[in-house]
Amino acid sequence: MIRVFKHYVPHAVLLLGVLDFILLVCSAEAAWVIRAHEIDMHVDYVLNRLPALLSFAVAVQIALVAVGVYGNEALQSLRFAVARLLVAIALGVIFHSVLYFLTPELTLWRSNTLYAMIIATFLLILIRMLLGSMFDGAVFKRRIMVLGAGARADRIRRLEKRRGAGFLVVGYVGMRDGEHVIPEAINRSAIYNLADYVVRMGASEVVLALEERRNAVPMSDLLRIKTTGVHVNDLSTFLERETGRIDLDSVNPSWLIFSDGFSSGRRLSSMSKRLFDVVVSATLLLLTFPIIGFFAMLVKLDSKGPALYRQQRVGLYGEEFQIIKLRTMRTDAEIDGNAVWAEKDDPRITRLGYWLRKLRIDELPQCWTVLKGDMSFVGPRPERKQFIEGLEKELRYYAERHMVKPGITGWAQINYPYGASLEDARHKLEYDLYYAKNYTPFLDLLILLQTVRVILWPDGAR
């Protein structure tokens, strides 16, 4: 994987993204030339129309990211990839058409766009047919050596078997760290020179997965391995990179303190985030005010009670604030005001509320909360104080998720399926901690784009 603005991107995804962009530019150019010949127009130097070609490529590429074309499922299944590609190209062309009305001199003509859409569909599917097996093979998989043969090492073995894993374990070395559960592990005493063994096995990375580090960490071995050019990582860092979340089972306070992340020197990023929140929330409120008013009227007609739903939530630094949403549940959803977890297919949801949630229309009034500064568009999901008091007792580091402003959408919302149990809260916390640790405007942009996928295919995360 390559780290882009503190976020890990697989090499296969990066390569495919670059190839897609080149093919999109070529599609736009081919469409331009074809249309020019149809109307007997002189085809001038390609750089003279480069902005129009790039506008088409950028519009479609953004749509490709938004609908999940570069996700694991799309890389593993051609049928899945083709389905997402067709949706992405359609959305990209719509986006490009909007740009045409705003800046016609910087975009393709509408007739060119139609040709470019057809050519791009053919080329993007073709490249996946030709290179699909390579993305799933060992070409892009990192070869790792695991030091340890206990339960922690077994976690890596299980992760390797997951579909789309980006690494290949070339060997396990049993250390003096407790019980061994991996039978194929080679005992350290049977290896004369560990650094030479790692190099001969072709490993590009060594992961330290010891059960007990006291008197078990082979410092001299690790130093020699490091000097050969092989990367050395601890289990927590490895799992963070491979899963996109902070693993609560392996992490400890010292790792959180000394690892890269949670940087306070990001004032410029915070200022740009707040500026984005203000501009976009104000614009959305102006554009969607008639929509909010219309559905508020329907909520009143559909069931008894107020159209807007207000509730206290916990935000930045543990301070409480009030969220505003269109009401989607019955007014008697909570007896005596006691907080109750929402469930999948919750029977308390009204008929209209089901569709408001499915289309995320109930979230629109929250733009006012964002404009006020209590929330951001991207961040951990704000929870109720009653839930948080219990979760902080059960889950380590739960309070740390309040070190960033809560959001309408977030890393946990786009990566973890619907759920409302303690185990679900634990997994969502792991994603929230990853976001808090690795926040950059790039990650915010990625989350905002991927929210489109969650809206179009709501059976995944929420």
FENMO-V553642 format. One record per backbone hydrogen bond with DSSP energy under -1.0 kcal/mol. NH is the residue of the N-H (numbers start at 1). CO is the residue of the C=O. If there is no record, write none. Layout:
# FENMO-V553642
NH&CO  NH&CO
This chain:
# FENMO-V553642
2&9  4&7  7&4  9&2  14&10  15&11  16&12  17&13  18&14  19&15  20&16  21&17  22&18  23&19  24&20  25&21  26&22  27&23  28&24  29&25  30&26  31&27  32&28  33&29  34&30  35&31  36&32  37&33  38&34  39&35  41&36  48&45  49&46  53&49  54&50  55&51  56&52  57&53  58&54  59&55  60&56  61&57  62&58  63&59  64&60  65&61  66&62  67&63  68&65  69&64  71&68  75&71  76&72  77&73  81&77  82&78  83&79  84&80  85&81  86&82  87&83  88&84  89&85  90&86  91&87  92&88  93&89  94&90  95&91  96&92  97&93  98&94  99&95  100&96  101&97  102&98  103&99  106&103  113&109  114&110  115&111  116&112  117&113  118&114  119&115  120&116  121&117  122&118  123&119  124&120  125&121  126&122  127&123  128&124  129&125  130&126  131&127  132&128  135&131  136&132  142&166  144&168  145&205  146&171  147&207  148&173  154&150  155&151  156&152  157&153  158&154  159&155  160&156  161&157  165&162  168&142  170&144  173&146  174&186  177&175  181&149  182&149  185&182  186&172  188&174  190&187  191&188  197&193  198&194  199&195  200&196  201&197  202&199  203&198  204&143  205&143  206&231  207&145  208&233  209&147  216&213  217&213  219&217  222&218  223&219  224&220  225&221  226&222  227&223  229&226  230&225  231&204  233&206  235&208  238&234  239&235  240&236  241&237  242&238  243&239  244&240  246&430  251&247  256&252  257&253  258&254  259&255  262&437  266&264  270&266  271&267  272&268  273&269  274&270  275&271  276&272  277&273  278&274  279&275  280&276  281&277  282&278  283&279  284&280  285&281  286&282  287&283  288&284  292&288  293&289  294&290  295&291  296&292  297&293  298&294  299&295  300&296  301&297  302&298  303&299  309&325  311&323  313&321  314&383  315&319  317&402  318&315  319&316  321&313  323&311  325&309  326&362  327&307  330&348  333&330  338&335  346&343  349&346  350&328  354&350  356&352  357&353  358&354  359&355  361&356  362&356  364&361  366&363  367&364  368&365  370&366  371&367  372&368  374&369  375&369  376&406  379&409  388&384  389&385  391&387  392&388  394&390  395&391  398&395  401&398  402&399  403&400  407&380  408&376  409&377  414&410  416&412  425&421  426&422  427&423  428&424  429&425  430&426  431&427  432&428  433&429  434&430  435&431  436&432  437&433  438&434  444&440  445&441  446&442  447&443  448&444  449&445  450&446  451&447  452&449  453&66  454&450  455&451  456&452  457&453  460&457
